Amino acid sequence: MIKKWLYSVVLLLLPLMVMAGEGSPSSRFGFGEMNDNISSELRAMGGVVAPMRSNHTINPSQPASYTAGDSLSFMFDIAASVGWTNYRDSYGKKNVPLGMLDYVTLQFPLWKRWIAFSCGIMPYTHVDYNFTIDGAEKNYSYHVNYAGEGGLSQVYGGLGFNVLDWFAVGANFYYIFGTVTNSTILSFNDATVTGSEVVRYTDMSAFRTKVGAQLFHTFGKHTVLLGATFDPKLPMGGDYLVTEVNTLDTIIVRNGCEMPMAWSVGANYTWNKRLTLAADYSRQMWSDALYFGQKGYLHDRQRVSVGVQYQHNPFGIKYHQRMVWRLGAAVMNSYAVGDDWQDFSISLGVGFPLRTSATMINATVEYGRKTSLPGLVENITKLTVDVAVNESWFHKRKL
């Protein structure tokens, strides 16, 4: 049965990978553009994660949520995105496609409903840009080309524990690895003037951890949930090489980086298992983390998310009654470009349950607007499709 599911998932998501294109120009700063590791279902709710727990959704950003899964079920989630980005600045406009595999995660119980395990692989940062700025100074006109590729990936394993019927805790352990290459090429229209080329190569590896906790209680038709997560500051290992191609001069900086301390808090209210309202706030303390021996080079990254989910009747006979509708919004800032609230996104999602199981196919449409770089505005429209497989694997068969 699982082989059929895996084949179906791959066939569904492979077309979304064909249109992979350039990333954001702001990904040339720091370690690249950050990925928040949010499942498609929760991304449709604005990216609320700290107070969210569900028996049909894997929430890799909140390890305390793993015990919400059914004690007899195996869960598997894979997602991919496709869309386009419109860039606009004083030089004009440009449209580029985008597409990527977002994550692969799985989750299953270890001991009834008290202990659960989750693991997966997902990007941590993404670097993919190529743009040119033209200018003139004195009697010379010049072109500066900026290009970069690579990024950091992460694999994780985590455990969730139900300490009490109304209190859960959990912890994730991550290994981060990857390389980033950035180049800056200066050229002149006048062949008698020598240009320059600088290549920056970053090779990083690190361990990080996240702990989470959730308090939850049901009063009749009303359920209230509070959640929080915390990431301690930990060292990163790696090399940073800067090479002047023309002169072959190379500067090497080893280590001197840290994963930032980070935390999030949020609240969730659900009425009659149908309507959910949720919000959370998160902060990554990059300004206090070393970046190749420097502090203050990066900025604290903040995010405020709000979302709503509605399902008319989880046990309804008619199909439309079991469909799940989600709406969300988020405001955030870049950790490497600015410290003001300039980026925002809105999202709309629909969950299509299968008739014969708890498996669900989710589609999320997001629109985002970024103004991280001076004079540059990015309008991003993205469709994410994920298949959240939820199958009962642990039933004892009767003879």
N, C-alpha and C positions, 0 to 999 in steps of 0.2 A: 504493500500500500504506500509506504513512504517513498519508494522509488518512483511511482507514478506521480506523486506530488512534486518531487524534486524535478522531474523532467518537465512537468507542466509549468513550474515556477520559472525555470530557465528559459523555456520557450516564450513565456510571457514577457520577461524582463530584458532579454537580449536586444530586441529592437530599440529599447530606450538607450542603449549604450552606443548606437551607431553615430549619434549626433554629438558626441563629445566635442566641446569647443573650448575657447579661452575662458579663463577665470577672471576675477576682478583685478584691475590694475593695482588696487590697494594691497593685493596679496604679495607685493614685492617688499613689504615691510615686515620686520620681525621674523617669525618662523612661517609666515603665510597667513592665509585667511582661516579663521578658526571655524571648527565644526562643533556644534553643541551636542552631538550624539543624542538627538531626540528622535524617537520613533515617529513614523508617519502619522499615526493616529493622534499623538500628542502635538505634533507640529501643526496639525489642523486646528488645534485649540490654542494657537499662539505660542506653543512651546512650553506650556506649564508642565513641570516634572516633579518638583519636590513633594506635593501633596497627592500625587496620582498613584492609585493601585487598582488593578483590574484582573479578573480571571481570564481575560482574552487578549491582553496586551502586555508585551514585554517592555518594561521601562528601565533600560540599562543605566539611566542617569540617577536612579533612586534604588539602591540595593535592598532597602527595607521592603520594597514592593513585591519582591519575588515570591513571598509566601502567600500572596493573594491568588495565585494560580490554583487550579483544581488539583487536589492531591493525587488524582489518577491520570493526569494529562501531561503529554509532551507538547511543548510549544516551540515553533520554529518560525522566524520572521526574516524576510529578505525584501529589500526595497531598492528602487532605482529612480532617478530623476531625469527629466528632460525639459528643455525650455529654451529661452533666449534672453539675452541682456542687451539693452539699448544704452550706449554710452553717449553723453553729450557734454561738450565743453566749448571753449572759445574757438577751437579749430574745426568744429563740425559735429556730425553724428556718425555712429557706427553700430551696426547690429551684428551680434555673434551668437551662434548656438551654444548650448551647454548640455551636458549629460554626464552622469556618473552613477556608479553603484554606491548607494548610501551606506548600507550596513548589512551584515548577516549575523543574527543572534539566535540563541536557543535557550530554553529554560525547562527544567523538570524538577519534581519533588525528590528529596532524598529520604525524608522521614515524615510520612503522612502530611499534615498541613503545617508542621512545625519548622521544618528546614527545607529550603529549596536552593537550587543551584542555577546559575546562568553564566553563559560565556558567549564570546563573539569577536568579530573584527570590524573595525570602522575607521574612517579617516580622523586624524586629530587636527591637521592643517592641510591646506591645499594651495599650491602655487602653480599658476598657469597664466601668463600674460605676455603680450608682445605689442608694444606701441611706440610711436616715434613722435618727438616734439621738434618742430622746426623753429629757428630763430635767426636773428642777425645781430652782429655787434661790430661797430666801426664799419670797415669795408668788407666784412666777411659774413656770409650766410652759412649756417651750420645745421646739422641734424643730430639729435641724440636719440638713440634707440635703446629702449629698456626691454629686456626679455628675461623670463624666468620659468622654471619648471620644477616639479617634484612636490615634496610635502612630507609630512610625518603621518604614519599610520599607528594604530594601537590595537593590541589584542588584550582581552580582559577575561577574568574569571571572578565570579562573586557568589557570596552566600547570603541568604536572608533567613532570619530567625523570628518566629512568633514567640516572644517572651511571655506575653499574656494574651488573652482573647482580644484585647484592645490596644496592644502595644507591640510593634515590630521594629527590629533593627537589622542592619546588614552592612556588608563591606565589599567593595570591589578592589581588585588588584590589577594594575595595568602595566604592560610593557610597551613603551613608545620607541619607534625607530624610523629612520628615513633620512633622505638627503634632499637638499635644496640647492639649485644653481641659479644665480642671478648674474646678469651681464649688463654692462653699460658701454655703449659704443658711440664715440663722438667722431663725426666726420664733417669735412668742409667741402663746399662746392669748388673751392680753389685747390687744385691738385698740388700746389706748392706748399700748402699748409698741412702739416702732419696731424692726424687725429690721434685718438687713444682708445684703448679697449681695456676695461677692468672686469675681471671675472671673480665673483664671490661664491665659494663652495662651502656649504655647511653640511656636516655629517653628525647626526645627533642620535642619542639613545638615552632612555631614562625609565625609571620605575616611578609610578605614582599610585596613590591609593585614595579611595573615597569611602566615607562612612555615612550612613543615613539612618534616620529614625522617623517613625510615623505613629501618631496617636489617632485612633478612630473609634467611633461609637455610633450606634443606631438608636434613635428614639422614635419608635413607631415607623412612620414613613420618612423620617428625616435622618440622614447620615451626615456627620461632620467629621472631617479628617484634617489633621495638621501634620505637616512634614518639613523636614530640614535635612540638609546634607553638609558635609564638611570635608575639604581636601587640605591636608597639611602641606607646608612648603618643603620640597625635597630637591636634592641636587640633580643636575643633568650632566651627562658626560657627552663629549663631542669635540670636533675640530672645526675651526673656522679659518678658511684660507682665502686670502685676497691676493690676486695675481694681476700685475700690470703686464699685459701681453706684449706690449712694445719693448719693454726693457727686461722682461722676465723676472722682475722683482716680486718676491712673495712674502707676505706677512702671515704668520701662523699663530693662532690663539687657541689654546687647548683648555677645555672645560670652562669653568667660570660662569656657568648658567644654572638657573634654578627653576623648577616648576613652582608656580605661585600658590600661595594659600588661597583657597576659594570657599565660598559658602552660599547656601540658598535657603530660603524659608518660603512657605506657602500654605494656603488653606483651600479647602474643597468642601462644597456643600452639595448633597444629592437628595433629590425629592423622589420618593417612591421608585427608586431604581430607574427613573426615566429622564429626569432633568438634572444636569450637573453644571454647577458654576464653580470656576476655579481661578486662582491667581497666584503668582509667586514672583519673588525678586531674587536675583543672583548677582554675585560680585566676585571677580577674579582679581587678586591683588598683584597685578603685574608690576606696578610701580615700585614695589618693595622686593621684587625678585631680581637677581643678578642676570644680566644679559651680556655675556662675555666680559665679565668683570665690572660692568657698569650698573648702577641703579638709577632709575628715573628715565631711562631711555624709552621704556614702554609705559603705557598708561593703564590704570585700572579699567577693567571691562565690566560694564553693568548691563543688566537686562531686566525689564519688567514685562511680564506676560499675563494675559487674561484670556479666558476661553469659556465656551459653553458647549455642552453636548446634549442631544435630545434623541431618545428612542421611544417611540410611542408605546410599544409593548414588547418587551424582550421575549415573551412567550406567545406572541400573537400568531394566529393561524394564517392571516394574510401576510404576504411577503413584505409589503411596504411598511407594515407595523413594526417589523424587526430591523428595518434599515436604520442606520445610525447617522445622524447629522451633526456636524461640528463646525464651529465658527470661532476664530480667534484673532488676536492682534498682539504685537510685541513692539517695544521700543528699546533700542540698544545703541552702544557706541563701539568703535573699533579700539582694540587694545594697543594698536601701534600708530595710529594716525591722529586721533583726537580724543578729547575727554568730554565732549559735549554730546547732547542727545540729538543726533542728526540722522540716525538710521531707524527705519520702521518697516513693519511688514503686516499684512493682513492675510488671512487664510480661510479657506472653505473646504470642508472635507465630507465625503460620504463613505460609509461602510456598507458593503454588500455581503450579507451573511449567506453561507451555503445552506441549502435546505437539509442536508443529511448530516451536518456536523457543526461544531462551534467555530470552524474555520471562517475567516472573513477576508475579503479583498477590499482594500482601502484605496481611495483616490483622493489626493489633496492638491488643490490649486493654491499657489501663493503668489502674492504680488509684493515686491519689496522696493524701497527707494533708499539709495545710499548717496550721501554727499560727503564722504570721508576726506577726499582730496580737494584742495582749493580749486574751485572752478569746474570740477568734474561731478556730474550727476549720473548715477546708474539706476536704471529702471529694470527690475528683474521680474520675469514671469516664469513660473516653474510648475510643472506637474510631477507629482511623486506618486508612484504606484507601489504598494507593498502587498504581499500575501502573508497573512498571519495564520499559519497552520496550527490547529489545536485539535489533537487527536488523543483518544484514550488508549494508553499503552499498558496500563498497570492493572487491568482487571484480571482477577483470578478466574480462569475458565472452569466451568463445572463439567464433570464427566457424565 
